[in-house]
Amino acid sequence: MILDSYLLTLSTMATDMFTFMQFMRATLLSLPGVTEKMHFEHPAFYVNNKIMANVKLKDDLVAVHTLEREKWMAIDPDTFFITDHYRNYKYMAVRLETVKPDDLKKLLITAWRNRATQKLIREYEARLLQ
């Protein structure tokens, strides 16, 4: 995909919000079972009726579901962090200004895998083999 290739040449996701949302949609809506809808006035991406990513437009952040937030925060605490709001949840805030597109894509696909049903994961893996 042309947009995907372009964005992966960027050093960070520090781009305009329109381009960022195109990246999010291209990455997530191509995965089986993903929907986009608003969550408390913010765009959010769901699979299996569970949020996996919530875009915080005014803060230039995306909250991503992850089971490995300590790992990511140890790598780059300025980019990957939690606030008190996320402390008791399996989400991590990701700063768009500093996150690398390939890291964000990896996080988003992993978030999808963690929330998707086994049937959806098999469907995705079958597509990869085609």
Secondary structure, DSSP 8 states (H G I E B T S, - for coil): -HHHHHHHTSSSS-S-HHHHHHHHHHHHTTSTTEEEEEETTEEEEEETTEEEEEEEGGGTEEEEE-S-HHHHHHH-TTTEE--GGGTTTTEEEEETTT--HHHHHHHHHHHHHHHS-HHHHHHHHHHHH-
